[in-house]
Amino acid sequence: MWIVDLDKKVVHDMSRPQYECKISKIPKDNRKKIYTDGGLKRFFDDPLNKEYNGCRYCMPDFYEFDMTSIFRNN
C-alpha cells in the first residue's frame, strides 16, 4: 500500500517506511491510499499528477530532484 500526501505532493511506500518520512504526521484529510501496483502506475501516468514525486527515503526510484530549484530566488 502507498500513502499519498496531498499537501506536500509526495508518495510514501508503506512496505518500507523510514523514520524520515514522518508518515504519522500527515493529517488524515490530506491522505490518499493506493492499494495496487497498477493503481500506482496509473497515478504517476496521469497528467494531472505530474507534480507528485516518490519519497526520497522510502521510494528513491520515483524521486526526482529539480536541479533548477537551487538557482531560483525565493
N, CA and C atoms as an extended XYZ file, in Angstrom:
222
Properties=species:S:1:pos:R:3:atomname:S:1:resname:S:1:resid:I:1 pbc="F F F"
N         0.848       -1.175        0.000 N   MET     1
C         0.000        0.000        0.000 CA  MET     1
C         0.897        1.243        0.000 C   MET     1
N         0.396        2.292       -0.644 N   TRP     2
C         1.102        3.560       -0.714 CA  TRP     2
C         0.208        4.660       -0.149 C   TRP     2
N         0.815        5.617        0.496 N   ILE     3
C         0.108        6.772        1.044 CA  ILE     3
C         0.570        8.007        0.267 C   ILE     3
N        -0.395        8.765       -0.250 N   VAL     4
C        -0.093        9.996       -0.974 CA  VAL     4
C        -0.359       11.174       -0.041 C   VAL     4
N         0.641       11.990        0.171 N   ASP     5
C         0.480       13.226        0.941 CA  ASP     5
C         0.028       14.299       -0.049 C   ASP     5
N        -1.250       14.643       -0.008 N   LEU     6
C        -1.822       15.573       -0.970 CA  LEU     6
C        -1.323       16.998       -0.772 C   LEU     6
N        -0.879       17.326        0.426 N   ASP     7
C        -0.384       18.677        0.705 CA  ASP     7
C         1.032       18.867        0.164 C   ASP     7
N         1.920       17.929        0.451 N   LYS     8
C         3.321       18.045        0.029 CA  LYS     8
C         3.594       17.385       -1.318 C   LYS     8
N         2.578       16.677       -1.870 N   LYS     9
C         2.664       16.020       -3.173 CA  LYS     9
C         3.777       14.970       -3.207 C   LYS     9
N         3.773       14.110       -2.171 N   VAL    10
C         4.768       13.047       -2.037 CA  VAL    10
C         4.049       11.719       -1.821 C   VAL    10
N         4.565       10.663       -2.447 N   VAL    11
C         4.013        9.324       -2.303 CA  VAL    11
C         4.964        8.503       -1.440 C   VAL    11
N         4.408        7.827       -0.415 N   HIS    12
C         5.202        7.007        0.505 CA  HIS    12
C         4.840        5.539        0.341 C   HIS    12
N         5.846        4.684        0.373 N   ASP    13
C         5.668        3.234        0.294 CA  ASP    13
C         5.552        2.673        1.706 C   ASP    13
N         4.409        2.108        2.037 N   MET    14
C         4.170        1.598        3.386 CA  MET    14
C         4.847        0.256        3.644 C   MET    14
N         5.398       -0.381        2.615 N   SER    15
C         6.103       -1.641        2.837 CA  SER    15
C         7.531       -1.414        3.330 C   SER    15
N         8.045       -0.203        3.182 N   ARG    16
C         9.379        0.120        3.700 CA  ARG    16
C         9.457        1.559        4.205 C   ARG    16
N         8.650        1.890        5.223 N   PRO    17
C         8.678        3.256        5.752 CA  PRO    17
C         9.991        3.535        6.499 C   PRO    17
N        10.407        4.763        6.461 N   GLN    18
C        11.602        5.211        7.151 CA  GLN    18
C        11.207        6.254        8.193 C   GLN    18
N        12.064        6.451        9.167 N   TYR    19
C        11.800        7.446       10.205 CA  TYR    19
C        11.659        8.845        9.596 C   TYR    19
N        12.468        9.147        8.598 N   GLU    20
C        12.488       10.472        7.988 CA  GLU    20
C        11.208       10.800        7.220 C   GLU    20
N        10.418        9.795        6.888 N   CYS    21
C         9.181       10.011        6.121 CA  CYS    21
C         8.141       10.787        6.923 C   CYS    21
N         8.088       10.564        8.218 N   LYS    22
C         7.121       11.228        9.104 CA  LYS    22
C         5.684       11.024        8.625 C   LYS    22
N         5.363        9.789        8.271 N   ILE    23
C         4.042        9.450        7.748 CA  ILE    23
C         2.961        9.679        8.792 C   ILE    23
N         3.262        9.456       10.056 N   SER    24
C         2.257        9.630       11.102 CA  SER    24
C         1.847       11.091       11.279 C   SER    24
N         2.647       12.021       10.781 N   LYS    25
C         2.326       13.443       10.913 CA  LYS    25
C         1.489       13.979        9.754 C   LYS    25
N         1.187       13.136        8.769 N   ILE    26
C         0.341       13.559        7.661 CA  ILE    26
C        -1.105       13.562        8.154 C   ILE    26
N        -1.797       14.693        8.059 N   PRO    27
C        -3.198       14.728        8.516 CA  PRO    27
C        -4.071       13.748        7.725 C   PRO    27
N        -5.046       13.162        8.401 N   LYS    28
C        -5.912       12.159        7.776 CA  LYS    28
C        -6.649       12.705        6.557 C   LYS    28
N        -7.019       13.986        6.580 N   ASP    29
C        -7.762       14.549        5.453 CA  ASP    29
C        -6.858       14.926        4.270 C   ASP    29
N        -5.539       14.846        4.436 N   ASN    30
C        -4.596       15.112        3.349 CA  ASN    30
C        -3.948       13.833        2.832 C   ASN    30
N        -4.563       12.690        3.085 N   ARG    31
C        -4.024       11.396        2.651 CA  ARG    31
C        -4.893       10.782        1.570 C   ARG    31
N        -4.238       10.059        0.692 N   LYS    32
C        -4.934        9.221       -0.281 CA  LYS    32
C        -4.216        7.886       -0.271 C   LYS    32
N        -4.962        6.793       -0.306 N   LYS    33
C        -4.361        5.467       -0.277 CA  LYS    33
C        -4.427        4.838       -1.662 C   LYS    33
N        -3.335        4.192       -2.050 N   ILE    34
C        -3.273        3.426       -3.292 CA  ILE    34
C        -2.915        2.005       -2.899 C   ILE    34
N        -3.703        1.039       -3.370 N   TYR    35
C        -3.561       -0.331       -2.893 CA  TYR    35
C        -2.822       -1.272       -3.843 C   TYR    35
N        -2.748       -0.969       -5.138 N   THR    36
C        -2.156       -1.910       -6.089 CA  THR    36
C        -1.030       -1.255       -6.889 C   THR    36
N        -0.180       -2.107       -7.473 N   ASP    37
C         0.889       -1.615       -8.345 CA  ASP    37
C         0.319       -0.908       -9.567 C   ASP    37
N        -0.753       -1.464      -10.112 N   GLY    38
C        -1.397       -0.856      -11.269 CA  GLY    38
C        -1.974        0.508      -10.935 C   GLY    38
N        -2.545        0.625       -9.747 N   GLY    39
C        -3.076        1.911       -9.310 CA  GLY    39
C        -1.983        2.947       -9.164 C   GLY    39
N        -0.829        2.529       -8.659 N   LEU    40
C         0.309        3.439       -8.517 CA  LEU    40
C         0.816        3.885       -9.883 C   LEU    40
N         0.893        2.947      -10.818 N   LYS    41
C         1.342        3.276      -12.175 CA  LYS    41
C         0.373        4.256      -12.828 C   LYS    41
N        -0.924        4.010      -12.689 N   ARG    42
C        -1.923        4.924      -13.252 CA  ARG    42
C        -1.841        6.306      -12.598 C   ARG    42
N        -1.574        6.331      -11.296 N   PHE    43
C        -1.460        7.600      -10.578 CA  PHE    43
C        -0.315        8.430      -11.130 C   PHE    43
N         0.855        7.819      -11.318 N   PHE    44
C         2.014        8.558      -11.819 CA  PHE    44
C         1.889        8.884      -13.308 C   PHE    44
N         1.154        8.072      -14.079 N   ASP    45
C         0.985        8.318      -15.510 CA  ASP    45
C        -0.052        9.396      -15.809 C   ASP    45
N        -0.909        9.697      -14.857 N   ASP    46
C        -1.961       10.689      -15.053 CA  ASP    46
C        -1.332       12.081      -15.209 C   ASP    46
N        -1.671       12.807      -16.282 N   PRO    47
C        -1.073       14.148      -16.470 CA  PRO    47
C        -1.417       15.135      -15.359 C   PRO    47
N        -2.501       14.920      -14.649 N   LEU    48
C        -2.856       15.821      -13.550 CA  LEU    48
C        -1.948       15.652      -12.332 C   LEU    48
N        -1.220       14.538      -12.267 N   ASN    49
C        -0.370       14.234      -11.114 CA  ASN    49
C         1.119       14.387      -11.434 C   ASN    49
N         1.467       15.195      -12.398 N   LYS    50
C         2.872       15.347      -12.801 CA  LYS    50
C         3.747       15.939      -11.700 C   LYS    50
N         3.171       16.742      -10.801 N   GLU    51
C         3.983       17.371       -9.751 CA  GLU    51
C         4.235       16.449       -8.566 C   GLU    51
N         3.643       15.254       -8.560 N   TYR    52
C         3.852       14.299       -7.461 CA  TYR    52
C         5.149       13.534       -7.676 C   TYR    52
N         5.870       13.294       -6.590 N   ASN    53
C         7.119       12.535       -6.596 CA  ASN    53
C         7.047       11.433       -5.558 C   ASN    53
N         7.893       10.436       -5.709 N   GLY    54
C         8.056        9.447       -4.661 CA  GLY    54
C         8.903       10.031       -3.545 C   GLY    54
N         8.741        9.512       -2.355 N   CYS    55
C         9.535        9.964       -1.209 CA  CYS    55
C        11.004        9.604       -1.442 C   CYS    55
N        11.889       10.527       -1.106 N   ARG    56
C        13.308       10.250       -1.341 CA  ARG    56
C        13.864        9.205       -0.391 C   ARG    56
N        13.167        8.915        0.708 N   TYR    57
C        13.645        7.932        1.682 CA  TYR    57
C        13.080        6.535        1.421 C   TYR    57
N        11.779        6.422        1.174 N   CYS    58
C        11.184        5.090        1.030 CA  CYS    58
C        10.893        4.711       -0.426 C   CYS    58
N        10.943        5.674       -1.357 N   MET    59
C        10.743        5.387       -2.777 CA  MET    59
C        11.775        6.122       -3.630 C   MET    59
N        13.066        5.849       -3.452 N   PRO    60
C        14.089        6.612       -4.180 CA  PRO    60
C        14.027        6.425       -5.698 C   PRO    60
N        13.429        5.319       -6.181 N   ASP    61
C        13.326        5.104       -7.625 CA  ASP    61
C        12.360        6.085       -8.278 C   ASP    61
N        11.421        6.625       -7.518 N   PHE    62
C        10.419        7.539       -8.044 CA  PHE    62
C        10.679        8.987       -7.633 C   PHE    62
N        11.809        9.248       -6.993 N   TYR    63
C        12.140       10.594       -6.529 CA  TYR    63
C        12.941       11.315       -7.606 C   TYR    63
N        12.508       12.517       -7.950 N   GLU    64
C        13.232       13.343       -8.919 CA  GLU    64
C        13.511       14.693       -8.288 C   GLU    64
N        14.765       15.066       -8.231 N   PHE    65
C        15.145       16.359       -7.667 CA  PHE    65
C        15.260       17.368       -8.793 C   PHE    65
N        14.628       18.504       -8.627 N   ASP    66
C        14.674       19.576       -9.613 CA  ASP    66
C        15.922       20.421       -9.364 C   ASP    66
N        16.931       20.238      -10.183 N   MET    67
C        18.191       20.963      -10.001 CA  MET    67
C        18.032       22.465      -10.229 C   MET    67
N        17.050       22.877      -11.008 N   THR    68
C        16.866       24.305      -11.253 CA  THR    68
C        16.359       25.024      -10.011 C   THR    68
N        15.804       24.293       -9.052 N   SER    69
C        15.308       24.929       -7.837 CA  SER    69
C        16.457       25.504       -6.983 C   SER    69
N        17.652       25.014       -7.177 N   ILE    70
C        18.812       25.518       -6.443 CA  ILE    70
C        19.099       26.968       -6.834 C   ILE    70
N        18.862       27.293       -8.098 N   PHE    71
C        19.248       28.593       -8.639 CA  PHE    71
C        18.114       29.625       -8.605 C   PHE    71
N        16.922       29.229       -8.173 N   ARG    72
C        15.807       30.177       -8.110 CA  ARG    72
C        15.932       31.072       -6.899 C   ARG    72
N        15.541       32.316       -7.057 N   ASN    73
C        15.498       33.253       -5.938 CA  ASN    73
C        14.141       33.126       -5.268 C   ASN    73
N        14.139       32.930       -3.974 N   ASN    74
C        12.869       32.790       -3.250 CA  ASN    74
C        12.425       34.103       -2.694 C   ASN    74
